[in-house]
Amino acid sequence: MQMIVLMVFAVVLSLGSSPGPRLLTAGWPPLAAATLLYLGVTALLTAWITRIGVRRLLRAEGAFTATVHRHHRRLLIVQVWLVAGVAGLLAIGLTDRFVASPYLQAVPLLAEGVLLGVFLAALVIHWAISYRFDRMVRWQVEQDLMLAGMPVRSGWSLGEYLGFNLRHHFLFVAVPVGLIMLAHDVVDRAAAALPSGPSAVAAVLVVKAASVAMVFFFSPALLIRVWRTRPLPDGPLRRRLERLCRRIGLRYRQIRIWDTGGVLVNAGVMGLHRAVRYILISDALLEQMDDRQVVAVFGHEAGHVKQHHMSYFLLFIVAVMMVNLAVVSAGGIAAEALGAAPGAVIIVENAGMALLAILSIGVGFGWLSRQFERQSDVYGAWCSGLDAAEQDARAEPADGDLTAGAPWFITALESIARLNGIPRQGRNWRHGSIATRVAFLAHWMRAGRSRHDFDRQINRIKRLGWALAAVAVIGAVLTWRRW
């Protein structure tokens, strides 16, 4: 759901404050009706899909994991509606009603905040209705854990479930992106008082870029509080992880426990620089997996840091936004040259910007993320080999060799799927399915390939990213007058 939230923010950023005509300028009654329709359809679609899923679970129609997998595929309908509905409300001028008044216009981000509030209300409705199905899935996981003699906590209440989804899916995106939007709004208001010209445009762009950089740099310090984390206490596991970090040259500020109520088995990493870099390990991961599996998952997160994935994600997002803006601006210039009406040009530009934002984030970002996940899987397998050699008091594997560590990492992946109730074949936008990740790693190990072989493949993708950034700069220079 984080990707859906990010796509909605991209649509709002692209169209929310764009000047010019909309497809339809509606009054307050039609806007209220459209908002209620958006929320109502969200509720009906979610209720229909949840009813099907619950019925199949109760009747044991098919395998448990297959039922969960089909349920998640049906939820794509709701996710598409959530994004399309926001775009539709923008198209009929919902935000324009809040900037028409000089009193309301003085409030920063009021229009965007109202629209995002409607989206958040739709999310809460969706989560509240989905709770029954997700609770039944959790019951099944708890039964499996009890049969295996593993520790089990009671699952989330509805309030805990909504709170976790709000923090994990919405606020994780809304806090940094909202700060960027606020900074840009303040800069635009200040720039309105400046004389127009190339120097003013350049100054505005520099200040906006600096605000983005500052938010991305410092946001981990906020997000570790949004996600409710605490330091990992001293002990054998922490010292074991610290030794691995020294061995691979990983620098960070802190290793923290991510409190999920004992429900989510996961880990993560935040921060572009070691001064604000936090490595997170969920409470359920520590409770339900052995230390070697924890080290394997930790090694995967270390791979994201050592391979600079977050920096390249930032490069990709900024470059794609600039390329999209240049493409849309060039299209507007061409349309004007062909004699198109100014209103039609603006509508086409706005629609093109929203479409390109959705495609670049939904398709391009997802593909890049899956490639980086595989690289981190390979890195995690290598780290597992280093740890196994230390624990078993034997020689370290050859540099980049995966033979010793890949089996441990594959076991950890399989355990994460089982403990989280994730279907092995279930596709994930950012990570890919567990089955494809396991199959790839097993094939890579059997073929005798090393970590460095895959690194060379990813390095080619990174070079393409720099080429995209160069194209973005050229496009910005050629079309800056259109901005």
C-alpha positions as CSV (number, residue, x, y, z in Angstrom):
1,M,0.0,0.0,0.0
2,Q,3.0,2.3,0.4
3,M,3.3,2.4,-3.4
4,I,-0.4,3.4,-3.7
5,V,0.1,6.2,-1.2
6,L,3.2,7.4,-3.1
7,M,1.3,7.3,-6.4
8,V,-1.5,9.4,-4.9
9,F,1.0,12.0,-3.6
10,A,2.6,12.0,-7.1
11,V,-0.8,12.8,-8.7
12,V,-1.5,15.5,-6.1
13,L,2.0,17.0,-6.6
14,S,1.5,17.0,-10.4
15,L,-2.0,18.3,-10.6
16,G,-3.0,19.7,-7.2
17,S,-1.7,23.3,-7.6
18,S,-1.6,23.4,-11.4
19,P,-3.2,26.5,-12.8
20,G,-5.7,26.6,-15.6
21,P,-9.0,24.8,-16.6
22,R,-10.1,21.4,-15.4
23,L,-12.2,18.9,-17.3
24,L,-15.2,20.1,-15.4
25,T,-15.7,22.9,-12.9
26,A,-18.2,21.6,-10.4
27,G,-20.0,23.4,-7.6
28,W,-20.1,22.4,-4.0
29,P,-23.0,19.9,-4.3
30,P,-21.5,17.9,-7.1
31,L,-18.1,17.9,-5.4
32,A,-19.7,16.6,-2.2
33,A,-21.5,13.9,-4.2
34,A,-18.3,12.9,-6.0
35,T,-16.5,12.7,-2.7
36,L,-19.2,10.5,-1.2
37,L,-19.1,8.4,-4.3
38,Y,-15.4,7.9,-4.0
39,L,-15.7,6.8,-0.4
40,G,-18.8,4.6,-1.0
41,V,-17.3,2.7,-4.0
42,T,-14.1,2.1,-1.9
43,A,-16.3,0.6,0.9
44,L,-18.4,-1.5,-1.5
45,L,-15.4,-2.9,-3.5
46,T,-13.5,-3.7,-0.3
47,A,-16.6,-5.3,1.3
48,W,-17.2,-7.5,-1.8
49,I,-13.6,-8.7,-2.0
50,T,-13.4,-9.3,1.8
51,R,-16.7,-11.3,1.7
52,I,-15.3,-13.5,-1.0
53,G,-12.0,-14.1,0.8
54,V,-13.7,-14.8,4.2
55,R,-16.1,-17.2,2.7
56,R,-13.3,-19.1,1.0
57,L,-11.3,-19.3,4.2
58,L,-14.3,-20.5,6.2
59,R,-15.2,-23.2,3.7
60,A,-11.5,-24.1,3.2
61,E,-12.0,-23.7,-0.6
62,G,-8.5,-24.4,-2.0
63,A,-5.2,-24.1,-0.3
64,F,-4.8,-21.4,2.3
65,T,-1.9,-19.6,0.6
66,A,-3.7,-19.7,-2.8
67,T,-6.8,-18.1,-1.2
68,V,-4.6,-15.3,0.3
69,H,-2.9,-14.9,-3.1
70,R,-6.2,-14.5,-5.0
71,H,-7.5,-12.1,-2.4
72,H,-4.5,-9.8,-2.8
73,R,-4.9,-9.9,-6.6
74,R,-8.5,-8.8,-6.2
75,L,-7.5,-6.0,-4.0
76,L,-5.7,-4.5,-7.0
77,I,-9.2,-3.3,-8.1
78,V,-9.5,-1.2,-4.9
79,Q,-6.0,0.1,-5.2
80,V,-6.6,1.3,-8.8
81,W,-9.8,2.9,-7.7
82,L,-8.1,4.7,-4.8
83,V,-5.6,6.4,-7.2
84,A,-8.1,7.0,-10.1
85,G,-10.6,8.5,-7.7
86,V,-8.2,11.1,-6.4
87,A,-7.3,12.0,-10.0
88,G,-11.0,12.3,-10.8
89,L,-11.6,14.6,-7.8
90,L,-8.8,16.8,-9.0
91,A,-10.1,16.8,-12.6
92,I,-13.5,18.2,-11.5
93,G,-11.8,21.0,-9.5
94,L,-12.0,19.9,-5.8
95,T,-8.8,21.7,-4.9
96,D,-9.8,24.8,-6.9
97,R,-12.6,25.5,-4.6
98,F,-10.2,26.0,-1.7
99,V,-7.8,28.3,-3.6
100,A,-10.6,30.5,-5.0
101,S,-11.0,32.4,-1.7
102,P,-8.1,34.8,-0.8
103,Y,-8.6,33.8,2.8
104,L,-8.3,30.1,2.2
105,Q,-5.6,30.6,-0.3
106,A,-3.4,32.0,2.4
107,V,-3.3,28.7,4.3
108,P,-0.4,26.6,3.1
109,L,-1.4,23.2,1.5
110,L,-5.0,23.6,2.4
111,A,-6.4,22.3,-0.9
112,E,-3.9,19.5,-1.1
113,G,-4.5,18.6,2.6
114,V,-8.3,18.4,2.0
115,L,-7.8,16.1,-1.0
116,L,-5.3,13.9,0.9
117,G,-7.7,13.8,3.9
118,V,-10.4,12.4,1.6
119,F,-7.9,9.8,0.4
120,L,-6.9,9.0,4.0
121,A,-10.6,8.5,4.9
122,A,-10.9,6.1,2.0
123,L,-7.9,4.2,3.2
124,V,-9.3,3.9,6.8
125,I,-12.6,2.6,5.4
126,H,-10.7,0.1,3.3
127,W,-8.6,-1.1,6.2
128,A,-11.5,-1.3,8.6
129,I,-13.4,-3.5,6.3
130,S,-10.3,-5.6,5.4
131,Y,-9.6,-6.3,9.1
132,R,-11.8,-9.4,9.2
133,F,-10.0,-11.2,6.5
134,D,-6.5,-10.2,7.7
135,R,-7.5,-11.3,11.2
136,M,-8.5,-14.7,10.0
137,V,-5.2,-15.0,8.1
138,R,-3.4,-14.1,11.4
139,W,-5.4,-16.8,13.3
140,Q,-4.2,-19.4,10.8
141,V,-0.6,-18.3,11.3
142,E,-1.0,-18.3,15.1
143,Q,-2.3,-21.9,15.0
144,D,0.7,-23.0,12.9
145,L,3.1,-21.3,15.4
146,M,1.4,-23.0,18.4
147,L,1.6,-26.4,16.7
148,A,5.3,-25.8,16.1
149,G,5.8,-24.9,19.8
150,M,6.8,-21.3,19.0
151,P,5.8,-18.2,21.0
152,V,2.6,-16.5,20.0
153,R,1.1,-13.2,20.8
154,S,-2.5,-12.3,20.4
155,G,-3.2,-10.5,17.2
156,W,-4.1,-6.9,16.7
157,S,-7.4,-5.4,17.8
158,L,-9.1,-3.3,15.2
159,G,-7.7,-0.1,16.7
160,E,-4.1,-1.6,16.7
161,Y,-4.6,-2.8,13.2
162,L,-5.7,0.7,11.9
163,G,-2.9,2.4,13.9
164,F,-0.2,0.1,12.4
165,N,-1.5,0.6,8.9
166,L,-1.7,4.3,9.4
167,R,1.9,4.5,10.6
168,H,3.4,1.9,8.3
169,H,1.7,2.7,5.0
170,F,0.4,6.3,5.1
171,L,2.6,8.3,7.5
172,F,5.8,6.6,6.3
173,V,5.2,8.4,3.0
174,A,3.1,11.4,4.2
175,V,5.7,12.7,6.7
176,P,8.7,13.2,4.3
177,V,6.6,14.0,1.2
178,G,4.4,16.4,3.2
179,L,7.4,18.3,4.4
180,I,8.7,18.6,0.9
181,M,5.3,19.8,-0.3
182,L,5.1,22.4,2.5
183,A,8.6,23.6,1.7
184,H,7.8,24.0,-1.9
185,D,4.6,25.8,-1.2
186,V,6.4,28.3,1.1
187,V,9.1,28.8,-1.6
188,D,6.5,29.4,-4.3
189,R,4.7,32.0,-2.1
190,A,8.0,33.8,-1.5
191,A,9.0,33.6,-5.2
192,A,5.7,35.3,-6.2
193,A,7.1,38.5,-4.7
194,L,10.3,38.3,-6.7
195,P,10.8,39.8,-10.2
196,S,10.5,37.1,-12.9
197,G,13.5,36.0,-14.9
198,P,16.1,33.2,-15.3
199,S,17.9,34.1,-12.1
200,A,14.7,33.9,-10.1
201,V,13.7,30.6,-11.7
202,A,17.1,29.2,-10.9
203,A,17.0,30.4,-7.3
204,V,13.6,28.7,-6.8
205,L,14.8,25.4,-8.2
206,V,18.0,25.4,-6.1
207,V,16.0,26.1,-2.9
208,K,13.5,23.4,-3.8
209,A,16.2,20.9,-4.5
210,A,17.9,21.8,-1.2
211,S,14.6,21.3,0.7
212,V,14.2,17.8,-0.9
213,A,17.8,16.9,0.1
214,M,17.3,18.1,3.7
215,V,14.1,16.2,4.1
216,F,15.5,13.0,2.8
217,F,18.6,13.3,5.0
218,F,16.8,14.0,8.3
219,S,13.5,12.1,7.8
220,P,14.8,8.8,9.3
221,A,15.1,10.5,12.7
222,L,11.3,11.2,12.4
223,L,10.3,7.9,10.9
224,I,11.8,5.8,13.6
225,R,9.3,7.5,15.9
226,V,6.4,7.1,13.5
227,W,7.1,3.4,13.3
228,R,7.6,3.1,17.1
229,T,11.1,1.7,17.4
230,R,13.6,1.2,20.4
231,P,17.3,0.4,20.6
232,L,18.3,-3.3,20.4
233,P,19.7,-4.1,23.9
234,D,23.2,-5.4,24.4
235,G,23.5,-9.1,24.2
236,P,25.0,-12.0,22.1
237,L,22.9,-11.2,19.0
238,R,23.6,-7.5,19.0
239,R,27.4,-8.2,19.4
240,R,27.2,-10.8,16.6
241,L,25.5,-8.2,14.3
242,E,28.1,-5.6,15.2
243,R,30.9,-8.0,14.4
244,L,29.4,-8.6,11.0
245,C,29.0,-4.8,10.4
246,R,32.7,-4.3,11.2
247,R,33.6,-7.2,8.8
248,I,31.7,-5.7,5.9
249,G,32.4,-2.1,6.7
250,L,28.8,-1.1,7.4
251,R,28.5,2.2,9.4
252,Y,25.2,3.2,11.0
253,R,23.8,5.1,13.9
254,Q,21.8,2.4,15.7
255,I,20.2,-1.0,15.4
256,R,16.6,-0.7,16.7
257,I,13.7,-3.1,17.4
258,W,10.6,-2.3,15.4
259,D,7.6,-2.8,17.6
260,T,4.8,-4.4,15.6
261,G,2.9,-6.2,18.5
262,G,4.7,-9.4,17.6
263,V,2.7,-9.7,14.3
264,L,5.1,-8.6,11.5
265,V,8.2,-10.5,10.7
266,N,10.4,-8.0,8.8
267,A,13.4,-5.7,8.8
268,G,14.4,-2.5,7.2
269,V,17.0,0.2,6.9
270,M,16.6,4.0,6.8
271,G,19.1,6.8,6.2
272,L,21.4,7.9,3.4
273,H,24.3,8.8,5.8
274,R,25.6,6.9,8.8
275,A,24.8,9.8,11.1
276,V,21.0,9.2,10.5
277,R,21.1,5.5,9.4
278,Y,19.0,3.1,11.4
279,I,18.7,-0.6,10.9
280,L,15.4,-2.0,12.1
281,I,14.5,-5.5,13.1
282,S,10.9,-6.3,14.0
283,D,10.0,-7.8,17.4
284,A,8.4,-10.8,15.7
285,L,11.5,-11.5,13.7
286,L,13.5,-11.7,16.9
287,E,10.9,-13.8,18.6
288,Q,10.2,-16.4,15.9
289,M,13.4,-16.9,14.0
290,D,16.7,-18.2,15.1
291,D,19.9,-16.1,15.2
292,R,21.3,-17.4,11.9
293,Q,18.1,-16.4,10.1
294,V,18.1,-13.0,11.8
295,V,21.7,-12.5,10.6
296,A,20.6,-13.5,7.1
297,V,17.8,-10.9,7.1
298,F,20.1,-8.4,8.6
299,G,22.6,-9.1,5.8
300,H,19.9,-8.4,3.2
301,E,19.3,-4.9,4.8
302,A,23.1,-4.3,5.0
303,G,23.1,-5.0,1.2
304,H,20.8,-2.1,0.6
305,V,23.2,0.2,2.4
306,K,26.4,-1.1,1.0
307,Q,25.1,-1.0,-2.6
308,H,23.7,2.6,-2.1
309,H,20.2,1.6,-3.1
310,M,18.5,4.5,-1.3
311,S,20.7,7.1,-3.0
312,Y,19.9,5.5,-6.4
313,F,16.2,5.5,-5.6
314,L,16.4,9.2,-4.9
315,L,18.3,9.8,-8.1
316,F,15.7,7.8,-10.0
317,I,12.8,9.8,-8.5
318,V,14.3,13.2,-9.1
319,A,15.5,12.3,-12.6
320,V,12.1,10.8,-13.6
321,M,10.2,13.8,-12.3
322,M,12.4,16.2,-14.2
323,V,12.2,14.1,-17.4
324,N,8.4,13.9,-17.1
325,L,8.2,17.7,-16.6
326,A,10.4,18.2,-19.7
327,V,8.4,15.8,-21.8
328,V,5.1,17.4,-20.8
329,S,6.5,20.9,-21.3
330,A,7.8,19.9,-24.8
331,G,4.4,18.5,-25.6
332,G,2.7,21.8,-24.6
333,I,5.2,23.8,-26.7
334,A,4.4,21.6,-29.7
335,A,0.6,21.9,-29.1
336,E,0.8,25.6,-29.0
337,A,2.8,25.7,-32.2
338,L,0.0,23.7,-33.8
339,G,-2.5,26.3,-32.8
340,A,-4.2,24.4,-29.9
341,A,-6.3,26.5,-27.5
342,P,-4.5,27.5,-24.2
343,G,-7.1,25.7,-22.1
344,A,-6.7,22.5,-24.0
345,V,-3.0,22.7,-23.8
346,I,-3.1,23.0,-20.0
347,I,-5.5,20.1,-19.7
348,V,-3.4,17.9,-21.9
349,E,-0.2,18.9,-19.9
350,N,-1.9,18.1,-16.6
351,A,-3.2,14.7,-17.7
352,G,0.1,13.8,-19.2
353,M,2.0,14.8,-16.1
354,A,-0.3,12.6,-13.9
355,L,-0.1,9.6,-16.4
356,L,3.7,9.8,-16.6
357,A,4.0,10.1,-12.8
358,I,1.8,7.0,-12.3
359,L,3.7,5.0,-15.0
360,S,7.2,6.0,-13.8
361,I,6.5,5.2,-10.2
362,G,4.2,2.2,-10.7
363,V,6.3,0.5,-13.4
364,G,9.8,2.0,-13.3
365,F,10.2,2.3,-9.6
366,G,8.8,-1.2,-9.0
367,W,11.1,-2.8,-11.6
368,L,14.2,-1.0,-10.2
369,S,13.2,-2.0,-6.6
370,R,12.9,-5.7,-7.6
371,Q,16.4,-5.6,-9.1
372,F,17.8,-4.1,-6.0
373,E,16.0,-6.6,-3.8
374,R,17.7,-9.4,-5.7
375,Q,21.1,-7.8,-5.3
376,S,20.4,-7.5,-1.5
377,D,19.3,-11.2,-1.4
378,V,22.7,-12.1,-2.9
379,Y,24.5,-9.9,-0.5
380,G,22.5,-11.3,2.4
381,A,23.4,-14.9,1.4
382,W,27.1,-13.8,1.3
383,C,26.8,-12.3,4.8
384,S,25.2,-15.5,6.0
385,G,28.3,-17.4,4.8
386,L,30.6,-15.1,6.7
387,D,28.6,-15.5,9.9
388,A,28.4,-19.3,9.5
389,A,32.2,-19.5,9.1
390,E,32.7,-17.5,12.3
391,Q,30.1,-19.5,14.3
392,D,31.5,-22.8,13.1
393,A,35.1,-21.8,13.5
394,R,36.1,-22.5,10.0
395,A,37.7,-20.6,7.1
396,E,35.7,-17.8,5.5
397,P,34.2,-18.5,2.1
398,A,36.0,-17.1,-0.9
399,D,35.2,-13.4,-1.7
400,G,31.7,-13.3,-3.1
401,D,31.1,-17.1,-2.8
402,L,27.4,-18.0,-1.9
403,T,27.7,-21.7,-1.4
404,A,27.8,-21.6,2.4
405,G,25.3,-18.8,3.0
406,A,22.6,-19.2,0.4
407,P,20.9,-22.2,2.1
408,W,20.6,-20.2,5.3
409,F,19.2,-17.2,3.5
410,I,16.7,-19.3,1.5
411,T,15.5,-20.8,4.8
412,A,15.0,-17.2,6.2
413,L,13.0,-16.2,3.2
414,E,10.8,-19.2,3.4
415,S,10.2,-18.6,7.1
416,I,9.3,-14.9,6.5
417,A,6.6,-16.0,4.0
418,R,5.2,-18.7,6.4
419,L,5.2,-16.5,9.5
420,N,3.6,-13.5,7.7
421,G,1.0,-15.6,5.9
422,I,2.5,-14.5,2.6
423,P,1.8,-16.9,-0.4
424,R,5.1,-18.1,-1.9
425,Q,3.8,-17.2,-5.4
426,G,2.3,-13.9,-4.3
427,R,3.6,-11.1,-6.3
428,N,4.9,-8.0,-4.6
429,W,5.3,-4.7,-6.5
430,R,8.7,-3.9,-4.8
431,H,10.1,-7.2,-3.8
432,G,8.8,-9.8,-6.2
433,S,7.4,-13.1,-5.0
434,I,9.2,-15.3,-2.4
435,A,9.2,-18.2,-4.9
436,T,11.0,-16.2,-7.6
437,R,13.5,-14.9,-5.2
438,V,14.3,-18.3,-3.8
439,A,14.5,-19.8,-7.3
440,F,16.8,-17.1,-8.5
441,L,19.2,-17.5,-5.5
442,A,19.2,-21.3,-5.8
443,H,20.0,-21.1,-9.5
444,W,22.7,-18.5,-8.9
445,M,24.3,-20.8,-6.3
446,R,24.1,-24.0,-8.4
447,A,25.6,-22.2,-11.4
448,G,28.6,-21.3,-9.2
449,R,28.0,-17.6,-9.7
450,S,29.3,-15.1,-7.2
451,R,28.0,-11.9,-5.6
452,H,30.3,-9.9,-7.9
453,D,28.7,-11.4,-11.0
454,F,25.3,-10.0,-10.1
455,D,26.9,-6.7,-8.9
456,R,28.2,-6.2,-12.4
457,Q,24.7,-6.5,-13.8
458,I,23.3,-4.0,-11.4
459,N,26.1,-1.6,-12.1
460,R,24.9,-1.4,-15.7
461,I,21.5,-0.4,-14.4
462,K,23.1,2.3,-12.2
463,R,24.9,3.7,-15.2
464,L,21.6,3.9,-17.0
465,G,20.3,5.9,-14.0
466,W,23.1,8.4,-14.4
467,A,22.3,8.7,-18.1
468,L,18.7,9.3,-17.2
469,A,19.8,12.1,-14.8
470,A,21.9,13.7,-17.6
471,V,18.8,13.6,-19.9
472,A,16.8,15.2,-17.2
473,V,19.2,18.0,-16.8
474,I,19.3,18.6,-20.5
475,G,15.5,18.6,-20.7
476,A,15.3,21.0,-17.8
477,V,17.6,23.4,-19.5
478,L,15.7,23.3,-22.8
479,T,12.2,23.7,-21.3
480,W,12.8,25.8,-18.2
481,R,10.8,28.7,-19.6
482,R,7.7,26.5,-19.6
483,W,8.0,26.0,-15.8
